[in-house]
């Protein structure tokens, strides 16, 4: 089962500001096709339409989500990309979208994918037909067809035996040192709190708060030199900070976790992510705070006072859209 966001984009296409906001917040394969079609259906000046299509192409190029969403959206996404290419009067934009789609395609086809339980399932056949059509378009525009290696999954997972988020982290080549493994185990243990996330009230036990304090104490002693590389340290750190935001209930501790994550994005985060992924991480933090007036007010002030021009701009755009 996958979400169906088409209705949201069908509404958004009637308002430029709302459409832009939806396009810039795309983070799932299921959103690509309706996002492209909404931009194409909207009555926009050519320059604005091109800007939104370019933003979508940039997001699509580096979008790495689950195989179920990718497989479900492959046909519609390809049809929407072709529609955008055919609708463009600029060959450069069409080529950009095709190249972005090819990168997105290879990222998913060569990654971890679900196995099919039965050869009677029509999914692989439909996918094969779509890939044949894609290869034809690539060839007609002087792009290399998909190679067998690019079309072959690095790993197949049986339905019902999907890798859990923590297992993905462990298998990713990170968490090779004792201290990093210990930190990961400690933050994962905080999930046992039965109201982690957004509780209506806070019934944490003293033991849970003590575990959180122990985690912060250990993290305070953790240095870049403890890990095999600076890149490993930075990637592990942002994962841990993001996990903290997920598991800590609303309140002062959660605001501290959000603040730590923003500080990381402002400084070391630019070393870890490219511009698009960095912006996607920042938007995820913004979306995390939308349902809490207290957190939202705190976040807007933190972004405006951050000293980072991009963070400040995001806050100003949010304030304009909400005015």
Secondary structure, DSSP 4 states (H G I P E B T S, - for coil): ----THHHHHHHTT-HHHHHHHHHT--SHHHHHHHHHHHHHS---HHHHHHHHHHHHHHHHH----HHHHHHHHHHHHHHHHHHHHH-S-HHHHHHHHHHHHHHHHHHHTSEEEPPS-TT-SHHHHHHHHHHHHHHHHHHTT-PPPPTTTTS-SEEE-TT-PPPHHHHHHHTT---SHHHHHHHHHHHHGGGSTTTTT-SS----HHHHHHHHHHHHHHHH--GGGSSSHHHHHHHHHHHHHHHHHHSPSSHHHHHHHHHHHHHHHTTHHHHS-HHHHHHHHHHHHHHTTT-HHHHHHHHHHHHTSS-HHHHHHHHHHHHHH-
